[in-house]
Amino acid sequence: MPRRPGPGPRRPTIADIAERAGVSKGSVSYALNGNPGLSEPTRRRILAIAEEAGWRPNRAARALSASRAGACGLALARPAHLLAYDPFFPKLISGIEAELSARQVALMLQMVDDVEAEMRALRRWWAERRVDGVLLVDLRVVDPRVPVVEQLGLPAVIVGGPGPTGKLPYFPGHDTQRIRQIVEHLVRLGHRRIDRVAGPAAFAHTQTRTRAFREALARAGAMGTALSTDYTTQAAAAATKKLVERGPVPTAVVYDNDIMAVAGLGVLQEAGLAVPEDVSVVSLEDSILCEVVRPSLTASSWDVEAFGATAAHALVKLIDEASGRPRVNDFTPGVAGPAEPTLVVRASTGPPPG
């Protein structure tokens, strides 16, 4: 009876190459797939070891890896404690999740320390085929994520903009329109000295708002300044105190979100200023906080959930296109979504003193 041939030599694996090269398996994957993130000497060394070992891709594994992951990624480079009381991101995530769930797509959410950590997460997710695409938030004025995503070929949609978006579709959040509505409302009431407590200057949407703020003031013949903060209540309180102490005290203050407006309201009242008799206060974001604080805060209201759902819907269609599936109901980059902002006038705004 003929003997069956014994098994041939074991095929080299990525783990074998990583051990010989003294690097991680992720680094080997980057080198073999031509992804950025490695120095050129390291890449050449890994490829030389792979060639010497006779490594060849496993076609079955490659076919499997080419299939859909069934998930989209969202990494937030924001302090975790800030999200605990900032209503904006829970609303945004709720809209994203609702749209993805309806399409049986999971949302991979990760908190990171900074943009560098976010880019590492994006590279890892894509190399490990853990996501089919990603949503990018908090677009920076100089944003290193855009070229990285484009180099990876990772389907991505920017939630925010415009800015350095490259070829990526983006969905701005009505920033210019909301600022104009607020300034026009205050000007109609008679205000001519309007200051603003803004978000981080590095964010593209902050610059968009600042530009719209200055243009609206100039058209009305009004004046004012904008102080950048980090969106925390502590920074908002400090900025408000600075506005009060340096003089002249503005007759109206606009805050870039609701929690900063509440913090600023407290500082103004502690300084002996009545709201709105001495100073009017407006929030660029509306929430339950604006309704329950006293006096209740005038705020710009818009459908953040619909905004998130619109961006998620666009991302799914972008993924379909990248995988060769037909797209229907095409989207237009730059369209913000179905909901127009409205200014909800409450007790915190009134005519200036005198």
TAFEN-V693712 format. One record per backbone hydrogen bond with DSSP energy under -0.5 kcal/mol. CO is the residue of the C=O (numbers start at 1). NH is the residue of the N-H. If there is no record, write none. Layout:
CO_NH, CO_NH
This chain:
13_17, 14_18, 15_19, 16_20, 17_21, 18_22, 18_23, 24_28, 25_29, 26_30, 27_31, 28_32, 29_33, 30_34, 30_35, 31_34, 39_43, 40_44, 41_45, 42_46, 43_47, 44_48, 45_49, 46_50, 47_51, 48_52, 49_53, 50_54, 50_55, 51_54, 57_59, 58_62, 59_63, 60_64, 61_65, 62_66, 64_67, 70_106, 71_132, 71_133, 72_108, 73_135, 74_110, 75_77, 76_78, 76_112, 79_82, 79_83, 80_84, 82_85, 82_86, 85_87, 86_90, 87_91, 88_92, 89_93, 90_94, 91_95, 92_96, 93_97, 94_98, 95_99, 96_100, 97_101, 98_102, 99_103, 100_103, 100_105, 101_104, 106_72, 106_108, 107_109, 108_74, 110_76, 114_118, 115_119, 116_120, 117_121, 118_122, 119_123, 120_124, 121_125, 122_126, 123_127, 124_128, 125_130, 125_131, 126_129, 132_155, 133_73, 134_157, 135_75, 136_159, 139_204, 139_205, 140_164, 141_143, 142_144, 143_146, 143_147, 144_148, 145_149, 146_150, 147_151, 148_152, 149_153, 149_154, 153_155, 155_134, 156_169, 157_136, 157_159, 158_160, 158_171, 159_138, 160_171, 163_165, 165_168, 169_158, 170_334, 171_160, 174_178, 175_179, 176_180, 177_181, 178_182, 179_183, 180_184, 181_185, 182_186, 183_187, 184_188, 185_189, 186_191, 187_190, 192_194, 192_223, 193_195, 193_251, 193_252, 195_254, 196_198, 196_227, 197_256, 198_229, 200_203, 202_141, 203_207, 204_208, 205_209, 206_210, 207_211, 208_212, 209_213, 210_214, 211_215, 212_216, 213_217, 214_218, 215_219, 216_220, 217_221, 217_222, 218_221, 223_194, 225_196, 227_198, 232_236, 233_237, 234_238, 235_239, 236_240, 237_241, 238_242, 239_243, 240_244, 241_245, 242_246, 243_247, 251_280, 252_195, 253_282, 254_197, 255_284, 257_261, 258_262, 259_263, 260_264, 261_265, 262_266, 263_267, 264_268, 265_269, 266_270, 267_271, 268_273, 269_272, 274_276, 274_278, 274_279, 280_253, 281_298, 282_255, 283_300, 287_290, 287_291, 288_292, 289_293, 290_297, 296_348, 298_283, 299_301, 299_344, 300_286, 301_342, 302_304, 303_307, 304_308, 305_309, 306_310, 307_311, 308_312, 309_313, 310_314, 311_315, 312_316, 313_317, 314_318, 315_319, 316_320, 317_321, 318_322, 319_323, 320_325, 321_324, 331_333, 332_335, 338_340, 342_301, 342_344, 343_345, 344_299, 344_346, 346_349, 348_281
